[in-house]
């Protein structure tokens, strides 16, 4: 199979919370990110201010009850040493959209 998907298009195994959220056990990272953004947009979960009310626009993502278990799996350190820890995130709190890659990375095996 010469056309086997590679890199971001290669399916990865989803951890339990993300699998339950997306209704799939394996997806490419690109598809995971797309499906998360579709959910965020459909539910108006973007806001312009940190921990602000949902406004359907802005660079922050408001954690709702359904997405919270997925976000709480995130506790990672980037190559530059920045820690992204959402293990104590509460419903209604926000994450920066730039942290979505860490969320995806924390929820795949």
Secondary structure as the mmCIF struct_conf table of DSSP 4:
data_model
#
loop_
_struct_conf.conf_type_id
_struct_conf.id
_struct_conf.beg_label_comp_id
_struct_conf.beg_label_asym_id
_struct_conf.beg_label_seq_id
_struct_conf.end_label_comp_id
_struct_conf.end_label_asym_id
_struct_conf.end_label_seq_id
TURN_TY1_P TURN_TY1_P1 UNK A 2 UNK A 3
HELX_RH_3T_P HELX_RH_3T_P1 UNK A 7 UNK A 9
BEND BEND1 UNK A 10 UNK A 10
STRN STRN1 UNK A 11 UNK A 13
STRN STRN2 UNK A 14 UNK A 14
HELX_LH_PP_P HELX_LH_PP_P1 UNK A 15 UNK A 15
HELX_RH_AL_P HELX_RH_AL_P1 UNK A 16 UNK A 22
TURN_TY1_P TURN_TY1_P2 UNK A 23 UNK A 23
BEND BEND2 UNK A 25 UNK A 25
STRN STRN3 UNK A 26 UNK A 28
HELX_RH_AL_P HELX_RH_AL_P2 UNK A 29 UNK A 42
TURN_TY1_P TURN_TY1_P3 UNK A 43 UNK A 44
STRN STRN4 UNK A 46 UNK A 47
BEND BEND3 UNK A 48 UNK A 49
TURN_TY1_P TURN_TY1_P4 UNK A 50 UNK A 51
HELX_LH_PP_P HELX_LH_PP_P2 UNK A 52 UNK A 54
BEND BEND4 UNK A 56 UNK A 56
BEND BEND5 UNK A 58 UNK A 59
STRN STRN5 UNK A 60 UNK A 62
HELX_LH_PP_P HELX_LH_PP_P3 UNK A 63 UNK A 64
HELX_RH_AL_P HELX_RH_AL_P3 UNK A 65 UNK A 71
TURN_TY1_P TURN_TY1_P5 UNK A 72 UNK A 73
STRN STRN6 UNK A 75 UNK A 77
TURN_TY1_P TURN_TY1_P6 UNK A 79 UNK A 80
STRN STRN7 UNK A 83 UNK A 85
TURN_TY1_P TURN_TY1_P7 UNK A 87 UNK A 88
TURN_TY1_P TURN_TY1_P8 UNK A 91 UNK A 92
STRN STRN8 UNK A 94 UNK A 96
HELX_RH_3T_P HELX_RH_3T_P2 UNK A 97 UNK A 99
HELX_RH_AL_P HELX_RH_AL_P4 UNK A 100 UNK A 106
TURN_TY1_P TURN_TY1_P9 UNK A 107 UNK A 107
STRN STRN9 UNK A 108 UNK A 108
#
